[in-house]
Amino acid sequence: MSTISFGGLTSGLDTGKIVAQLLAIRRQPIDRLETQKTKFSATKIALQGVESRVRGLMEAAAALDSNNEFASLSATSSNEALLTATAGALATPGGYDLVLTARAQAQKERSQGFDAASSSVGTGTFSITVGGQTTDLQIAAGTSGLADLASAINNGDAGVTATVLFDGSETGGYYLALTAEETGTAAAFTVDASGLTGGTAPVFGNVQQAQNAAFTIDGLPVASQTNTVTTAIQGVTLELAGAEAGTTVHLDVATDGEAIEAKVQAFVDAYNDLFAYIDEQSGDDGALRGDSTVRSIVSKIRTDITSRLSEGPITMLYQVGIRQAEGGDLSFDTSVFQQELAGDFAAVRDLFISSTGHEGTVAKLADSLDTVLDSVDGVFKLRNSAIDDRMESIDDTIARYELSVDSYEKTLNARFTAMETLLSSLQAQSGYLTALSTRSSD
């Protein structure tokens, strides 16, 4: 804490200003350290921007580096009113003829009519059995109305939902409707109201039978508990929207060139975004000007992106329309890409993917970037740790300097105060001697 002083009262000197100037000189090392710390902070922020863009490039490359990820497929139905489908990573190209004879449906039951939703169904046990599993619901006095029973069923987790229907009739217009929570025969249920006494127990009649979906694939009979079928054709999800026994629906699973092109375009865009940011941060006023970490990353990426496969009709990215333009950006000629994809899909694919005994250009880049981004010993992790250590060291040094400056300030104030005190004493003596001399002359 600074010492309070009253400077210059005797000497006439602005000792406060003199002290401030001397302290400013003494603080110059601290100011230089603060400037270093600011630069380190700016470097760290800029490196975080590079890291996030490197991660974006790695993810774009990883979306192309395996056969399943590269070989984007589409599934096209000849009659979407009856069937739609999507192709996943495990799908393979092919064509199939399907005949849809039945959609899966959930069992529905409805009770006789009651005069009101509050009409008592009695008290006791109401049982629901689904797939051999029986759930017993206890209906107590005070909560024994038709609507109360519906609530008990819905809260009972028995695999059945319940609702009260009203047809507008003055008497007998309220019905308890039950629906299986799932479609298919495995979700069929039975109810037992014989355990209810003291009221009018519901008696149910069937509204809709539980039914499995039924269809054929190239003449092979297939059954499903649901209308969403994921296991009939590997990698393909079928959505059964309708059923017409005499109608054949053709399903075509084929390579989706536009989807692959979109992934490649995302890769090119991520590459260009990274290098645009690096160029911006490496300029004359950039926080990463001359940064060795960035130089090594740039060198590695450009080495990988321009590498050549050891064999095959297509060995470099420029052959599929991906070229380095003037200034270092990548350009993407989609017409060339689609032409090569249609001409030799496997050769184009191998330029991107990794497989047993083979590493494509883009897969190699993805692996390199994964190493760079490693959370334990990746270059960003190591560099950030080094910056943090350096900033911590600067803080420690600044703290020591601040103590030294505080001590120096106290010393200066004490010396100037002592000087003022001495001058005041001398002035008093001088005044005394002057007065004495004046009386002697008189």
N, C-alpha and C positions, 0 to 999 in steps of 0.2 A: 504494500500500500504506500503511495507517495507521501513524503513528509510535507506538512504544511509549513510554508515559509513566507516571509514578507520581504521581498527582495528590493534592494535599492533605496531604502528609506534614508540611509545615511550617505551612501556612495553616489547615489543618483544613477547607478547602472541598472539596466533592465536585466537583472540576474535571472528572472523567470524565463526570458527569451534565450538568454545564454545557455541555461540548463537544457531547455528544449532542443536547441541546436546541437548541443553536445550529445544528448540522448539519441537524436536522429542519426548522428554519425555512428554511435555505438550500436544502433538497431539495424544498420545496413546488412550485416550477415543474416539477420532474421528476415528482412525483406527479400533477400536473395533466396533464402530457403522457402519462403511462402510462394515465391514465383515458381520455384521448382515443383513445389507441391501442386500448384494449380496446373502446371503442364502435365504432371503425372496423372492428375484427375481427368484432364481432357483426353489424354492418351487412353486411359482405361475406358472412358465412355465411348470413344471412337472404336476401340477394339471390341467392345460389346456389340456395336453396330455391325462390325465385320463378322463376328461370331454368329450373330443371328442370321445373317445372309448366307454364310457358309452352311449353316444348318438347313436353311431353306433349299440350297443347292443340293445338299446331300439327300434330303427327303425327295426332291424331284428326281434325282438319279436313282434312288432306291425304289421308286415307283416303276422303274423300267428294268431293274437288274436281275429279274428272274423270269423264267418262261411264263409262269402263271400271271405275273404282274404285267409283263409286256404284251402277252397275247390277249388283249382285250377282245371279248366276244360279245355279240349281241344275239338275242333270241327273238325271232320274228314269227308271229302267228298269222295264219291265213284267215282266221276268223276270231277277232278279239272280243266279239260278243259272247263267245263260248270259252275262249282260252287266251290268257296272256302269260308271258314267261320272261324271266330274267336269267342271264348267264353269269355265273360267278367265276372265281379264279380256277376252279378245278374242272370247268367244262371243257369239252373238246368239240371241234367243228363236226357237224353232222345234220342229217335231216330225218324227221320222224313223222309218221302218220298216226294221229290219235282219233279215236272214236269215243265220245263222252256219253255214257249211258245214264249216269246218275250223279247228282251232287250230294255231298254229305249234308245231313241235316240233324238238328237237335230234337230230341223228344219233347213233346208238349202235352200237358194234361190240363183239364179244366173241371172245376167242381160244379155241383148243382147250384142253382141260384139261392141267394139269401136276401132277406128284406133290407138289411143294412150292413155297412162295413163293420159295425160294432156288434152284429149278431153273434151270440156265443156259440163256439164250436165245442165247448166243454173243457174240462180240465183233465190233466193226466199226461200220457206220453203219445207223441206223434213221431213216427219213425220214417226215415228215408234211407233207402238202400241203393248204392251206386257201386257197380263192379264188385259186389260181395261185401262192401263196407257199409255197415249200418250206423246211422247217426240218430240218436234218440233225443228229441226235443221235449223239454218239460214245460207244459202249459199250465200256469197257475191261475187261481181265481183273481179277478181284477184285470188280468191281461189275457182274456180268453176270447176276445172278439176275432172276427175274420181277419181284420187288418193286423191285429196282434200276432196271429199265427203267421201271416206273411212276413212280419218283421222278425219273428223267431227263426223262420226258415232262412231269411237273408243273412241273419247274423250267425247261423249255425255252421257255416262252412261245410255244407253237406254235398256240394257239387250241383245244387239246384237253386234257381232264383224264383221268387214268388212276387206276384203283384195282384192287386184287387182291380177287377174290371167292372164297369157299370154300364148297362145298356140303356138306361133311361127309364126303365119300367118302374112303376110305383111299388110293386111287390115283386120279390124274387129277382131283382135286377143286378145284384152284386155277386160276382164270381171270383173264386180264387184260381189264378192261372199259374201253373208251374212250368218252368223251362229248364232243361239241362244246360249247364254252363258251357258244355262242349258238345261239338257235333260227333256223330258216329255211334256205333252200337256199343262201344266200350263205355260210353257215358250214359247208357240207358239206365233208368231208375224205376223203382217201385216205391209206393207209399203205403203206410199202415196206420189208419186212424182208429183202429179198434181199441186203443188204450185211452181214448177220450171218453169221458162220461159227463152227464149233467148238461149237455147242450146238444146242438145238431152237428154231428161230425160230418165233415165234407166227404162226399163220394165223388171220385174223379172218373172222367171219361177221356179217352185218348183223342187228342186233336191232331197230333203229328207223330209218326213213328220215328224212332232213331234210325238213321240210315248212313251207311258208308258211301263215300264217293266210289264210283265204278267207271273204269275206262280201259281202253286197250292202247298199247303202244306198239305199232307195227304188228298187231294181232295178239300181243302178249297181254293177258288180263292183269289188271292192277286194281287194288282196292286201297282206300285211304280213309282214315278216321276224319280227316279234315279236307277242306277244299284248297288248302295251301299245301302243296306236295313238294317236298325237298329231296326225297330219296329215290324217286322213280328213274330219273336221268341224272347221272353224276354231274354235280356242279350247276344244275339247272333247277330253278324254282318255278313250279307250275301253279298258276292261279286259275281254278276252275270257276268260270263265271256263269256257265249254263250247261245244259245237257240236251243233245239231240241224237238219239240212237242211230239214225241213218246218215248222219253227217260226219264226214272225215275232215279233221283239221290238220293242216300240215304245219309242222314246227321246224324252222330252219335256224340252226345254231352256226353262226359264221363269224369270221374275223371282222372286227369293227375297226376299219382303217381310220375313221374319224376320231374314235376314242384314243387310239394309239398316237395319232397326230397331235391331239390335245395334250397328251402327257409329254411328248417330245417338245412341244411349244412351251409348256410350263418349265421344262428343264432349261431351254434356251433363255427364257425370260429370267429365271433365277440366276443363271450365269451372268447375264448382262446387268442385272440389278446389283449383284455383288461387285462387279468390276467398275460400274459407274460410281458406287459409293467409295470404293478404294481410291479411284482417281480423284474424287472430290476431297477426300481426307489426306491425300498425299501431295496436294498442291503446295505452293509456297507458304500459304498460311494454314495449312492443314495440320491436325494434331498427329498425323501418322507419317509426316514427311521423313523419308529415309529410314522408316521403321524396319528393322531386320526381320521381325516376326512376319509382318505382312509380305515382305519380299520373298520369304521362304514359302509362304502359302501360295502366293501368285505363281511362283516358279513351279511348284508341285502340280497345281491345277493345270497350268498350260502344258506341262510335260505330259500329263495323263490324257488331256483332251486331244492332243495331236499324235498320240501313240498309234502304232500300226499293229493290227493282228498278224500273227505269224503265218496264217493260212486262210484260204477261203476266197471266193470271188469278190467279196466286199470287205476291205480291211481298214478303211479309214472313214471318219464321219463325213468328210466332204463328198464322198460318193453317194450319200443319201440326202444331200442338200444342206448339210450343216457346215458352214464355212466361217472362218475367222475373217471378219471384214476389216477395213482400214480403221485403225484405232483400237483394235483388239476385241470388239464386240463380236458375238456370234450372229450370223444370219441364218434363216431357215427357209429353204425353198420347198414349200409343201408339195408342189406339183412333182418335183423330182422325187421326194420321199414317197409319195403315193405310187408313183410309177415303179420305183424299185421294190416297194412292199408287195405290189401286185405281181411283179416279175419273179421275185425270189424271196418269199417271206422268211424262210429259215436263215438266209444269209444276212438279211437286215436285222433279224432278231439277234443273231449271234454277235453282232456288233455292239449290242447293248447288254446282254445278259451274262450271268455267271452260271456255269454248270460243271459237272464233274470233268476235270481236266481242261477246263476252258474258262477264260476270264475276258469278257468283252470290255471295250473301252469305257463305257459308262459304268459298268459294274466295278471296274478297277478304280475309277474316280470315287465312286460311292464308298468303297473300302478305305481309300486314302483319307477322305474327309471324315469318316467315322473315327479314324485314328487321331486326326487333328483335334476332333471334338471330345476326345476321351475325358471323362470327368475326373480321372485320377492323374494321368500323366500326359494329357494332350497339351499341345503348345499354348492354347488359350488359358488352360488351367495353370500351367507353369508360369506363363507371363503375368497373369493377374496376381498370382501369389507373390511374384518378385516385386511387382509394383506396390502391392499392399505392404510388403516388408520395408520397401524403401520409404513409403509415406509414413509408416510407423516410426522409422528411424529419424526421419525429418522432424516429426512431432516431438520426439524425445530431445533432439538437439535444440529445437526452438524453445522447449520448456527450460532447458539449462541456460540458454542465452537470456531468456526472460528473467530468470533469477539473477543473472549477472547484471542485467540492465537495471533491475529494481535496486540492487545493492549500490550500483554506480550512482543512481539518482539520489539515494539517501546520502551518499558520500559528498556529492556536489552540493546538495542543499545544506549539509552540515558545514562545509567549508565556507560557502558564501555567507551563511549565517554568522559564522565565527568572524569572517572578515568585516561584516557590517557591525558586529559587536565591538570589534577592535577599533574600527574607524570612529564609532560613536564615542568610545572611551577617549580616544586621542583628541577628538573635537572638544570634548568636555574639558580636558586638560589644557588644550590651547585656549579655550575661552577663559579659563581660570587664570592662566598666566597673563593673558592680555589685560584682564581686569586688574590684576595685581600691579602690572607695569604702569597702568594708567593712574592708579592711586599714588604710586611712588613718585611719579613726575609732578603730581599736584603738590 
